[in-house]
Amino acid sequence: MWELIWPILLVVGANTFYNICAKSTPVDINAFASLSIAYFTAMILGIIMFFITDSPLKLTTELAKANWTSVVLGISIVALEFGYISIYRAGWKIGEASLVANIILACVLLLVGLLLYKEALSLRQIVGLIICGLGLFLIGK
């Protein structure tokens, strides 16, 4: 059971700090300068964690296994983080911005699962989509 719970707790905890940091990024710093510092830190931590979890001799072998997804993931992450910094600079409240973005994301990912991965869409998920739409409507009022 713990193996199912700890990753969710990690995502929630990290996402909490992520949004606090995105909202607290100084308005007078270029967002991409701030992101460069963040990614330099992430790169160093990633390398350290690789060396802790695997043999340093395997680094080139592991890098050779990478494909387009690593590059597109990097682009996606920069776009995501720039988007959040921009959301907060535009004046969104921390409690609403992430909620709205994640509701829309959940709805989009249900459709992605249906169209790209041939996942089934249940009646419960359809009702959830409708409730999410209603929630977005209520937040927007």
MDTraj code that builds the backbone (N, CA, C; nanometers):
import mdtraj as md
import numpy as np

residues = "MET TRP GLU LEU ILE TRP PRO ILE LEU LEU VAL VAL GLY ALA ASN THR PHE TYR ASN ILE CYS ALA LYS SER THR PRO VAL ASP ILE ASN ALA PHE ALA SER LEU SER ILE ALA TYR PHE THR ALA MET ILE LEU GLY ILE ILE MET PHE PHE ILE THR ASP SER PRO LEU LYS LEU THR THR GLU LEU ALA LYS ALA ASN TRP THR SER VAL VAL LEU GLY ILE SER ILE VAL ALA LEU GLU PHE GLY TYR ILE SER ILE TYR ARG ALA GLY TRP LYS ILE GLY GLU ALA SER LEU VAL ALA ASN ILE ILE LEU ALA CYS VAL LEU LEU LEU VAL GLY LEU LEU LEU TYR LYS GLU ALA LEU SER LEU ARG GLN ILE VAL GLY LEU ILE ILE CYS GLY LEU GLY LEU PHE LEU ILE GLY LYS".split()
xyz = np.array([
    [0.0825, -0.1198, 0.0000],
    [0.0000, 0.0000, 0.0000],
    [0.0871, 0.1265, 0.0000],
    [0.1929, 0.1241, 0.0785],
    [0.2811, 0.2405, 0.0874],
    [0.3413, 0.2752, -0.0478],
    [0.3695, 0.1712, -0.1292],
    [0.4284, 0.1967, -0.2611],
    [0.3324, 0.2721, -0.3530],
    [0.2029, 0.2716, -0.3227],
    [0.1054, 0.3502, -0.3977],
    [0.0903, 0.4916, -0.3415],
    [0.1122, 0.5054, -0.2117],
    [0.0865, 0.6337, -0.1457],
    [0.2054, 0.7294, -0.1534],
    [0.3284, 0.6793, -0.1334],
    [0.4420, 0.7719, -0.1242],
    [0.4629, 0.8539, -0.2512],
    [0.4417, 0.7973, -0.3737],
    [0.4627, 0.8832, -0.4904],
    [0.3610, 0.9987, -0.4981],
    [0.2382, 0.9721, -0.4570],
    [0.1361, 1.0782, -0.4565],
    [0.1749, 1.1849, -0.3550],
    [0.2174, 1.1434, -0.2375],
    [0.2596, 1.2396, -0.1353],
    [0.3784, 1.3223, -0.1835],
    [0.4714, 1.2580, -0.2534],
    [0.5862, 1.3299, -0.3081],
    [0.5412, 1.4331, -0.4113],
    [0.4508, 1.3934, -0.5012],
    [0.4004, 1.4864, -0.6034],
    [0.3274, 1.6033, -0.5387],
    [0.2432, 1.5757, -0.4412],
    [0.1686, 1.6822, -0.3738],
    [0.2629, 1.7749, -0.2975],
    [0.3573, 1.7175, -0.2244],
    [0.4521, 1.8002, -0.1499],
    [0.5393, 1.8843, -0.2423],
    [0.5942, 1.8216, -0.3460],
    [0.6795, 1.8945, -0.4394],
    [0.5995, 2.0014, -0.5142],
    [0.4764, 1.9685, -0.5524],
    [0.3928, 2.0639, -0.6241],
    [0.3549, 2.1816, -0.5356],
    [0.3394, 2.1577, -0.4063],
    [0.3101, 2.2667, -0.3129],
    [0.4265, 2.3655, -0.3109],
    [0.5483, 2.3132, -0.2922],
    [0.6657, 2.4011, -0.2926],
    [0.6864, 2.4655, -0.4286],
    [0.6580, 2.3898, -0.5345],
    [0.6715, 2.4410, -0.6705],
    [0.5852, 2.5660, -0.6888],
    [0.4582, 2.5576, -0.6497],
    [0.3679, 2.6718, -0.6670],
    [0.4042, 2.7883, -0.5757],
    [0.4490, 2.7598, -0.4550],
    [0.4942, 2.8663, -0.3653],
    [0.6135, 2.9384, -0.4281],
    [0.7082, 2.8614, -0.4829],
    [0.8261, 2.9222, -0.5450],
    [0.7894, 2.9992, -0.6716],
    [0.6999, 2.9430, -0.7527],
    [0.6599, 3.0121, -0.8756],
    [0.5925, 3.1445, -0.8439],
    [0.5064, 3.1445, -0.7408],
    [0.4378, 3.2679, -0.7024],
    [0.5329, 3.3664, -0.6365],
    [0.6362, 3.3161, -0.5698],
    [0.7301, 3.4019, -0.4969],
    [0.8502, 3.4455, -0.5804],
    [0.8581, 3.4017, -0.7059],
    [0.9692, 3.4435, -0.7922],
    [0.9647, 3.5951, -0.8063],
    [1.0750, 3.6632, -0.7808],
    [1.0739, 3.8102, -0.7894],
    [1.0266, 3.8581, -0.9273],
    [0.9419, 3.9599, -0.9280],
    [0.8865, 4.0092, -1.0543],
    [0.9905, 4.0794, -1.1399],
    [1.0989, 4.1234, -1.0781],
    [1.1989, 4.1974, -1.1554],
    [1.3078, 4.1077, -1.2149],
    [1.3009, 3.9759, -1.1938],
    [1.3981, 3.8862, -1.2558],
    [1.3378, 3.8311, -1.3849],
    [1.4192, 3.8188, -1.4864],
    [1.3753, 3.7545, -1.6095],
    [1.3382, 3.6105, -1.5743],
    [1.2196, 3.5692, -1.6140],
    [1.1714, 3.4359, -1.5778],
    [1.2671, 3.3266, -1.6254],
    [1.3276, 3.3465, -1.7408],
    [1.4174, 3.2432, -1.7933],
    [1.5507, 3.2396, -1.7187],
    [1.5929, 3.3508, -1.6613],
    [1.7117, 3.3495, -1.5751],
    [1.6817, 3.2677, -1.4503],
    [1.5643, 3.2896, -1.3937],
    [1.5225, 3.2139, -1.2760],
    [1.5125, 3.0652, -1.3086],
    [1.4546, 3.0337, -1.4248],
    [1.4430, 2.8936, -1.4657],
    [1.5802, 2.8312, -1.4901],
    [1.6740, 2.9087, -1.5410],
    [1.8098, 2.8568, -1.5638],
    [1.8739, 2.8153, -1.4326],
    [1.8559, 2.8962, -1.3287],
    [1.9087, 2.8610, -1.1963],
    [1.8404, 2.7339, -1.1458],
    [1.7094, 2.7274, -1.1633],
    [1.6336, 2.6103, -1.1184],
    [1.6812, 2.4845, -1.1908],
    [1.7032, 2.4949, -1.3205],
    [1.7448, 2.3777, -1.3968],
    [1.8888, 2.3399, -1.3730],
    [1.9733, 2.4358, -1.3445],
    [2.1103, 2.4028, -1.3074],
    [2.1086, 2.3232, -1.1769],
    [2.0279, 2.3696, -1.0823],
    [2.0126, 2.2984, -0.9551],
    [1.9572, 2.1583, -0.9794],
    [1.8556, 2.1474, -1.0652],
    [1.7957, 2.0169, -1.0955],
    [1.8956, 1.9240, -1.1631],
    [1.9777, 1.9790, -1.2525],
    [2.0769, 1.8974, -1.3218],
    [2.1783, 1.8396, -1.2223],
    [2.2276, 1.9256, -1.1338],
    [2.3247, 1.8794, -1.0337],
    [2.2615, 1.7724, -0.9449],
    [2.1391, 1.7975, -0.8983],
    [2.0705, 1.6995, -0.8144],
    [2.0456, 1.5700, -0.8913],
    [2.0059, 1.5808, -1.0182],
    [1.9826, 1.4621, -1.0997],
    [2.1080, 1.3775, -1.1147],
    [2.2209, 1.4430, -1.1384],
    [2.3471, 1.3698, -1.1516],
    [2.3849, 1.3028, -1.0198],
    [2.3709, 1.3763, -0.9104],
    [2.4009, 1.3187, -0.7784],
    [2.3117, 1.1978, -0.7519],
    [2.1817, 1.2115, -0.7799],
    [2.0886, 1.1006, -0.7548],
    [2.1197, 0.9814, -0.8461],
    [2.1630, 1.0076, -0.9696],
    [2.2031, 0.8966, -1.0565],
    [2.3199, 0.8220, -0.9954],
    [2.4206, 0.8963, -0.9499],
    [2.5390, 0.8325, -0.8917],
    [2.5061, 0.7564, -0.7637],
    [2.4054, 0.8036, -0.6888],
    [2.3644, 0.7331, -0.5669],
    [2.2897, 0.6046, -0.6011],
    [2.2091, 0.6093, -0.7073],
    [2.1229, 0.4951, -0.7384],
    [2.1796, 0.3986, -0.8418],
    [2.2905, 0.4351, -0.9076],
    [2.3475, 0.3475, -1.0099],
    [2.4981, 0.3725, -1.0186],
    [2.5637, 0.2896, -1.0918],
    [2.7087, 0.3016, -1.1092],
    [2.7408, 0.4202, -1.2001],
    [2.8339, 0.5063, -1.1593],
    [2.8751, 0.6181, -1.2457],
    [2.9241, 0.5707, -1.3829],
    [2.9747, 0.4481, -1.3900],
    [3.0235, 0.3937, -1.5168],
    [2.9097, 0.3692, -1.6165],
    [2.7863, 0.3623, -1.5671],
    [2.6724, 0.3353, -1.6537],
    [2.6113, 0.4626, -1.7142],
    [2.6639, 0.5793, -1.6787],
    [2.6020, 0.7044, -1.7224],
    [2.5905, 0.7126, -1.8743],
    [2.6970, 0.6862, -1.9446],
    [2.6912, 0.6966, -2.0907],
    [2.5979, 0.5906, -2.1503],
    [2.5949, 0.4729, -2.0903],
    [2.5042, 0.3674, -2.1366],
    [2.3593, 0.4117, -2.1201],
    [2.3298, 0.4696, -2.0062],
    [2.1931, 0.5155, -1.9798],
    [2.1553, 0.6322, -2.0702],
    [2.2475, 0.7254, -2.0917],
    [2.2190, 0.8390, -2.1796],
    [2.1928, 0.7927, -2.3231],
    [2.2592, 0.6859, -2.3655],
    [2.2392, 0.6331, -2.5004],
    [2.0990, 0.5748, -2.5183],
    [2.0326, 0.5400, -2.4097],
    [1.8971, 0.4841, -2.4166],
    [1.7902, 0.5919, -2.4365],
    [1.8268, 0.7159, -2.4169],
    [1.7297, 0.8247, -2.4263],
    [1.6818, 0.8415, -2.5701],
    [1.5578, 0.8907, -2.5829],
    [1.5035, 0.9196, -2.7150],
    [1.4429, 1.0601, -2.7135],
    [1.3579, 1.0888, -2.8064],
    [1.2980, 1.2214, -2.8211],
    [1.2205, 1.2647, -2.6963],
    [1.1727, 1.1678, -2.6178],
    [1.0885, 1.2036, -2.5036],
    [1.1628, 1.2874, -2.4001],
    [1.2912, 1.2631, -2.3827],
    [1.3680, 1.3406, -2.2852],
    [1.3766, 1.4866, -2.3266],
    [1.3961, 1.5114, -2.4544],
    [1.4051, 1.6489, -2.5044],
    [1.2693, 1.7181, -2.4954],
    [1.1648, 1.6492, -2.5399],
    [1.0304, 1.7088, -2.5361],
    [0.9854, 1.7293, -2.3917],
    [1.0224, 1.6380, -2.3013],
    [0.9916, 1.6565, -2.1597],
    [1.0586, 1.7827, -2.1071],
    [1.1843, 1.8045, -2.1438],
    [1.2545, 1.9262, -2.1021],
    [1.1856, 2.0516, -2.1526],
    [1.1453, 2.0508, -2.2795],
    [1.0733, 2.1653, -2.3358],
    [0.9414, 2.1858, -2.2635],
    [0.8703, 2.0765, -2.2378],
    [0.7420, 2.0840, -2.1692],
    [0.7558, 2.1407, -2.0281],
    [0.8602, 2.0990, -1.9584],
    [0.8806, 2.1457, -1.8212],
    [0.9112, 2.2952, -1.8194],
    [0.9970, 2.3410, -1.9109],
    [1.0271, 2.4848, -1.9169],
    [0.8995, 2.5628, -1.9484],
    [0.8197, 2.5138, -2.0447],
    [0.6944, 2.5815, -2.0788],
    [0.5986, 2.5819, -1.9601],
    [0.5900, 2.4705, -1.8902],
    [0.5030, 2.4610, -1.7730],
    [0.5444, 2.5611, -1.6658],
    [0.6712, 2.5641, -1.6358],
    [0.7178, 2.6522, -1.5298],
    [0.7091, 2.7988, -1.5694],
    [0.7394, 2.8302, -1.6952],
    [0.7221, 2.9671, -1.7424],
    [0.5746, 3.0053, -1.7366],
    [0.4886, 2.9114, -1.7708],
    [0.3446, 2.9359, -1.7633],
    [0.2991, 2.9675, -1.6219],
    [0.3458, 2.8918, -1.5245],
    [0.3067, 2.9173, -1.3854],
    [0.3615, 3.0515, -1.3358],
    [0.4861, 3.0820, -1.3683],
    [0.5402, 3.2126, -1.3287],
    [0.4558, 3.3236, -1.3912],
    [0.4195, 3.3065, -1.5177],
    [0.3381, 3.4068, -1.5871],
    [0.1981, 3.4167, -1.5292],
    [0.1405, 3.3024, -1.4916],
    [0.0077, 3.3024, -1.4285],
    [0.0093, 3.3881, -1.3025],
    [0.1092, 3.3665, -1.2186],
    [0.1146, 3.4402, -1.0920],
    [0.1487, 3.5866, -1.1140],
    [0.2329, 3.6148, -1.2125],
    [0.2636, 3.7553, -1.2433],
    [0.1417, 3.8268, -1.3001],
    [0.0514, 3.7515, -1.3610],
    [-0.0718, 3.8107, -1.4141],
    [-0.1735, 3.8381, -1.3034],
    [-0.1448, 3.7884, -1.1819],
    [-0.2305, 3.8205, -1.0683],
    [-0.3203, 3.7090, -1.0168],
    [-0.3046, 3.5889, -1.0685],
    [-0.3861, 3.4779, -1.0195],
    [-0.3542, 3.4493, -0.8732],
    [-0.4547, 3.4066, -0.7999],
    [-0.4361, 3.3621, -0.6618],
    [-0.3775, 3.2211, -0.6643],
    [-0.2928, 3.1912, -0.5669],
    [-0.2257, 3.0611, -0.5632],
    [-0.3266, 2.9474, -0.5485],
    [-0.4357, 2.9704, -0.4769],
    [-0.5361, 2.8663, -0.4571],
    [-0.6247, 2.8427, -0.5776],
    [-0.6285, 2.9373, -0.6696],
    [-0.7138, 2.9225, -0.7868],
    [-0.6364, 2.8803, -0.9112],
    [-0.5174, 2.9340, -0.9293],
    [-0.4421, 2.9079, -1.0528],
    [-0.4158, 2.7590, -1.0726],
    [-0.3603, 2.6959, -0.9725],
    [-0.3281, 2.5545, -0.9833],
    [-0.4553, 2.4711, -0.9953],
    [-0.5587, 2.5099, -0.9241],
    [-0.6854, 2.4373, -0.9299],
    [-0.7434, 2.4411, -1.0710],
    [-0.7507, 2.5602, -1.1292],
    [-0.8050, 2.5741, -1.2646],
    [-0.7183, 2.4971, -1.3640],
    [-0.5868, 2.5156, -1.3563],
    [-0.4967, 2.4471, -1.4497],
    [-0.5086, 2.2957, -1.4370],
    [-0.5166, 2.2451, -1.3160],
    [-0.5216, 2.0999, -1.2966],
    [-0.6567, 2.0401, -1.3328],
    [-0.7643, 2.1156, -1.3152],
    [-0.8955, 2.0663, -1.3594],
    [-0.8956, 2.0534, -1.5117],
    [-0.8484, 2.1579, -1.5790],
    [-0.8430, 2.1534, -1.7251],
    [-0.7494, 2.0423, -1.7710],
    [-0.6339, 2.0294, -1.7051],
    [-0.5391, 1.9243, -1.7390],
    [-0.6024, 1.7856, -1.7246],
    [-0.6738, 1.7623, -1.6150],
    [-0.7372, 1.6320, -1.5939],
    [-0.8361, 1.6009, -1.7067],
    [-0.9113, 1.7002, -1.7481],
    [-1.0078, 1.6805, -1.8574],
    [-0.9359, 1.6519, -1.9892],
    [-0.8309, 1.7269, -2.0178],
    [-0.7540, 1.7052, -2.1409],
    [-0.6906, 1.5665, -2.1394],
    [-0.6355, 1.5254, -2.0245],
    [-0.5696, 1.3949, -2.0183],
    [-0.6678, 1.2791, -2.0311],
    [-0.7922, 1.2976, -1.9877],
    [-0.8929, 1.1947, -2.0121],
    [-0.9136, 1.1764, -2.1624],
    [-0.9181, 1.2875, -2.2340],
    [-0.9352, 1.2805, -2.3794],
    [-0.8101, 1.2235, -2.4469],
    [-0.6924, 1.2616, -2.3989],
    [-0.5678, 1.2056, -2.4528],
    [-0.5656, 1.0550, -2.4319],
    [-0.6015, 1.0109, -2.3131],
    [-0.6066, 0.8670, -2.2855],
    [-0.7021, 0.7954, -2.3786],
    [-0.8148, 0.8576, -2.4051],
    [-0.9156, 0.7989, -2.4927],
    [-0.8658, 0.7923, -2.6371],
    [-0.8119, 0.9043, -2.6874],
    [-0.7754, 0.9134, -2.8281],
    [-0.6409, 0.8497, -2.8618],
    [-0.5400, 0.8713, -2.7782],
    [-0.4067, 0.8208, -2.8103],
    [-0.3770, 0.6822, -2.7547],
    [-0.4329, 0.6523, -2.6386],
    [-0.3984, 0.5270, -2.5723],
    [-0.5136, 0.4276, -2.5663],
    [-0.6239, 0.4635, -2.6304],
    [-0.7410, 0.3745, -2.6396],
    [-0.7921, 0.3307, -2.5024],
    [-0.7781, 0.4195, -2.4035],
    [-0.8317, 0.3900, -2.2698],
    [-0.9826, 0.4102, -2.2724],
    [-1.0511, 0.3344, -2.1933],
    [-1.1971, 0.3447, -2.1870],
    [-1.2372, 0.4678, -2.1059],
    [-1.3479, 0.5269, -2.1450],
    [-1.4037, 0.6408, -2.0726],
    [-1.5309, 0.5915, -2.0043],
    [-1.5281, 0.5893, -1.8698],
    [-1.6415, 0.5361, -1.7951],
    [-1.7468, 0.6442, -1.7708],
    [-1.8636, 0.6001, -1.7317],
    [-1.9709, 0.6932, -1.6975],
    [-1.9273, 0.7834, -1.5817],
    [-1.8553, 0.7267, -1.4877],
    [-1.8062, 0.8045, -1.3738],
    [-1.7116, 0.9156, -1.4204],
    [-1.6260, 0.8857, -1.5175],
    [-1.5346, 0.9872, -1.5706],
    [-1.6101, 1.0956, -1.6474],
    [-1.7127, 1.0574, -1.7204],
    [-1.7944, 1.1553, -1.7922],
    [-1.8628, 1.2484, -1.6930],
    [-1.9182, 1.1902, -1.5865],
    [-1.9805, 1.2716, -1.4811],
    [-1.8744, 1.3623, -1.4175],
    [-1.7544, 1.3098, -1.3969],
    [-1.6450, 1.3901, -1.3421],
    [-1.6095, 1.5069, -1.4317],
    [-1.6074, 1.4843, -1.5628],
    [-1.5817, 1.5932, -1.6582],
    [-1.6874, 1.7024, -1.6461],
    [-1.8119, 1.6608, -1.6343],
    [-1.9211, 1.7574, -1.6206],
    [-1.9075, 1.8366, -1.4905],
    [-1.8754, 1.7668, -1.3823],
    [-1.8568, 1.8340, -1.2530],
    [-1.7379, 1.9293, -1.2589],
    [-1.6301, 1.8879, -1.3251],
    [-1.5141, 1.9767, -1.3415],
    [-1.5534, 2.1026, -1.4180],
    [-1.6316, 2.0859, -1.5238],
    [-1.6796, 2.2011, -1.6000],
    [-1.7626, 2.2934, -1.5137],
    [-1.8491, 2.2356, -1.4314],
    [-1.9306, 2.3156, -1.3386],
    [-1.8411, 2.3872, -1.2380],
    [-1.7392, 2.3176, -1.1896],
    [-1.6456, 2.3802, -1.0948],
    [-1.5725, 2.4970, -1.1571],
    [-1.5299, 2.4828, -1.2817],
    [-1.4636, 2.5933, -1.3510],
    [-1.5586, 2.7105, -1.3684],
    [-1.6829, 2.6804, -1.3986],
    [-1.7835, 2.7857, -1.4116],
    [-1.8000, 2.8607, -1.2790],
    [-1.8075, 2.7857, -1.1692],
    [-1.8257, 2.8486, -1.0370],
    [-1.7036, 2.9307, -0.9964],
    [-1.5848, 2.8816, -1.0270],
    [-1.4627, 2.9567, -0.9941],
    [-1.4583, 3.0857, -1.0722],
    [-1.5041, 3.0815, -1.1978],
    [-1.5016, 3.1994, -1.2829],
    [-1.6031, 3.3068, -1.2489],
    [-1.6996, 3.2745, -1.1653],
    [-1.8047, 3.3729, -1.1294],
    [-1.7544, 3.4726, -1.0287],
])
top = md.Topology()
chain = top.add_chain()
for i, resn in enumerate(residues, 1):
    res = top.add_residue(resn, chain, resSeq=i)
    for name in ("N", "CA", "C"):
        top.add_atom(name, md.element.get_by_symbol(name[0]), res)
traj = md.Trajectory(xyz[None], top)
